Amino acid sequence: MQPFTTLTSTPAPLKVINVDTDMIIPKQYLKTIKRTGLGTALFSEMRYKDDGSDNPDFVLNQPAYRKSEILVAGDNFGCGSSREHAPWALLDFGIRCVISTSFADIFYNNCFKNGILPIKVTPEELEKLFDDADRGSNATLTVDLENQTIKGPDGGTINFEIDPFRKHCLLNGLDDIGLTMEKAPKIEAFEDKLKQRAWA
């Protein structure tokens, strides 16, 4: 998993509340178990017209936001069914950080397991971030995980909270497998002891 340390990007404003996982990645794309290739399907029902062409009104199709790595979204982001394909699609598109006032629990947990930083802010802070994001390519946000800050284009700073263990995992790029591999020397030592007992 790619470590998350500091991220600077033009933020894309998605001013929609209750964005569920079916909106993030519709069910017809859930047949794959690969984590790659889902970026083109991200928000497909809002992002494309019926003929498959881009919907110019959707934020991620607008020139200023096509390469956004930060998504600023409305309340209760990631609600609905528990599909890990949702963070996979966000990450494959290039989104490394989602900022909202609240997240559905399962989606929130899945983000950390896949290298995405979900940040909870107050409604007042979210409105300020929406204002910044509305400025398009004229404004960038810098998310500093180590110092737990979001710095705006005008020098303002928002502090955010994060569980220390989850912070450690993101900073070091550790998913569940990575965490297990950190204990590899102890696992190998235990296995050696078992072998010695079997031969005794």
C-alpha positions in Angstrom: 0.0 0.0 0.0 1.4 3.4 -0.9 2.2 5.5 2.2 0.2 8.7 2.8 2.3 11.5 4.2 1.5 14.9 2.6 -0.8 15.5 -0.3 -1.3 18.8 -2.3 -4.1 18.9 -4.9 -6.9 21.0 -6.3 -9.9 19.7 -4.3 -13.0 18.6 -6.2 -16.3 19.8 -4.6 -19.1 17.1 -4.6 -21.9 19.0 -3.0 -24.2 16.0 -2.5 -25.3 14.4 0.8 -25.8 10.7 1.3 -23.6 9.6 -1.5 -23.9 5.8 -1.3 -21.6 3.2 -2.5 -23.8 2.4 -5.4 -23.4 6.0 -6.6 -19.6 5.6 -6.1 -19.4 2.3 -8.0 -22.6 0.9 -9.4 -23.4 -2.8 -8.8 -22.7 -3.9 -12.4 -19.0 -3.3 -11.9 -18.7 -5.6 -8.8 -17.9 -8.8 -10.7 -14.2 -8.1 -10.7 -12.0 -8.9 -7.7 -9.1 -6.7 -9.1 -8.4 -3.4 -7.5 -7.4 -1.8 -10.7 -9.5 -0.7 -13.7 -12.4 0.6 -11.7 -11.5 4.3 -12.0 -13.4 4.7 -15.2 -16.6 3.5 -13.6 -16.3 5.9 -10.6 -19.6 7.8 -10.3 -20.5 6.5 -13.7 -24.2 7.2 -13.5 -23.5 10.9 -12.8 -20.3 11.1 -14.8 -21.6 9.8 -18.2 -24.6 10.5 -20.4 -26.8 7.6 -21.7 -24.7 7.5 -24.9 -21.5 7.0 -22.8 -20.1 10.5 -23.4 -18.9 12.7 -20.6 -21.5 14.7 -18.7 -19.8 18.2 -18.7 -21.8 19.2 -15.6 -20.3 16.5 -13.4 -17.4 17.9 -11.3 -14.8 15.3 -12.2 -15.3 15.9 -15.9 -14.5 19.6 -15.6 -10.9 20.5 -16.6 -9.9 21.9 -13.2 -10.9 18.7 -11.4 -10.0 15.9 -13.8 -6.8 15.2 -11.8 -8.0 16.0 -8.3 -6.7 13.8 -5.6 -8.8 15.3 -2.9 -12.6 15.1 -2.8 -14.7 17.4 -0.7 -18.1 15.8 -0.2 -21.4 16.3 1.6 -22.6 14.6 4.8 -22.8 10.8 5.2 -20.4 9.9 2.4 -20.1 6.2 1.6 -23.4 5.0 3.0 -25.4 2.1 1.6 -24.1 -1.4 1.0 -20.7 -2.5 2.2 -18.6 -2.8 -0.9 -14.8 -2.5 -0.9 -15.0 -1.7 -4.6 -16.0 1.9 -3.6 -12.6 2.8 -2.2 -10.9 0.8 -4.9 -12.7 2.9 -7.6 -11.8 6.2 -5.8 -8.1 5.2 -5.5 -7.9 3.9 -9.1 -9.2 7.3 -10.3 -6.6 9.0 -8.2 -8.5 10.1 -5.1 -6.3 9.7 -2.0 -8.3 11.8 0.4 -12.0 12.4 1.0 -13.2 15.2 3.3 -16.7 15.3 4.7 -18.6 15.9 8.0 -19.4 12.2 8.4 -18.9 8.8 6.7 -20.6 5.5 6.9 -18.6 3.2 9.2 -17.8 0.4 6.8 -16.8 2.7 4.0 -14.7 4.7 6.5 -12.8 1.6 7.7 -12.3 0.3 4.1 -10.7 3.6 3.2 -7.9 3.1 5.7 -7.4 -0.5 4.6 -6.8 0.8 1.0 -4.6 3.8 1.5 -7.3 6.5 1.4 -7.4 9.1 4.1 -11.0 10.0 5.1 -11.1 13.3 7.1 -14.0 14.4 9.3 -14.6 18.2 9.7 -17.3 20.4 11.1 -20.1 21.7 8.9 -18.5 25.2 9.1 -15.1 23.9 8.0 -16.7 21.9 5.2 -18.4 25.1 3.8 -15.0 26.8 3.9 -13.4 23.9 2.0 -16.3 24.0 -0.5 -15.5 27.7 -1.1 -11.9 26.9 -1.7 -12.7 24.0 -4.0 -15.1 26.2 -6.0 -12.1 28.3 -7.1 -10.9 25.4 -9.3 -7.3 25.3 -10.3 -6.7 28.7 -8.7 -6.7 27.0 -5.3 -5.1 23.9 -3.7 -5.3 22.2 -0.4 -2.4 20.5 1.4 -3.2 17.6 3.7 -0.4 16.8 6.1 -1.1 13.6 7.9 1.8 13.7 10.3 0.7 17.1 11.7 -3.0 16.4 11.1 -3.7 19.6 9.2 -5.4 20.8 6.1 -3.9 24.0 4.7 -6.0 26.2 2.4 -4.9 28.4 -0.5 -5.1 31.5 1.7 -3.0 30.2 4.5 -5.8 29.0 6.8 -5.4 25.8 8.7 -7.9 23.1 9.8 -6.8 20.5 12.3 -8.3 17.1 12.2 -8.4 14.0 14.5 -7.4 10.5 13.5 -6.9 7.3 15.4 -3.2 6.9 16.2 -3.1 3.3 14.9 -4.7 4.2 11.6 -2.4 7.1 11.3 0.6 4.8 11.8 -0.7 2.4 9.1 -1.3 5.1 6.5 2.1 6.9 7.2 3.9 3.6 6.7 1.7 2.1 3.9 0.6 -0.8 6.0 -2.5 -2.8 5.1 -3.5 -5.9 7.0 -0.9 -8.0 5.1 1.8 -5.4 5.8 1.0 -5.4 9.5 1.4 -9.1 9.6 4.7 -8.9 7.8 6.0 -6.5 10.4 5.8 -9.4 12.8 7.6 -11.8 10.4 10.7 -12.3 12.6 8.5 -13.3 15.5 6.4 -15.6 13.4 9.6 -17.3 12.0 11.0 -17.7 15.5 7.8 -19.3 16.6 7.8 -21.7 13.6 11.4 -22.6 14.3 10.5 -23.5 17.9 7.7 -25.7 16.7 10.1 -27.5 14.3 12.6 -28.1 17.0 9.9 -29.6 19.3 8.8 -31.9 16.5 12.3 -33.2 15.9 13.0 -33.7 19.6 
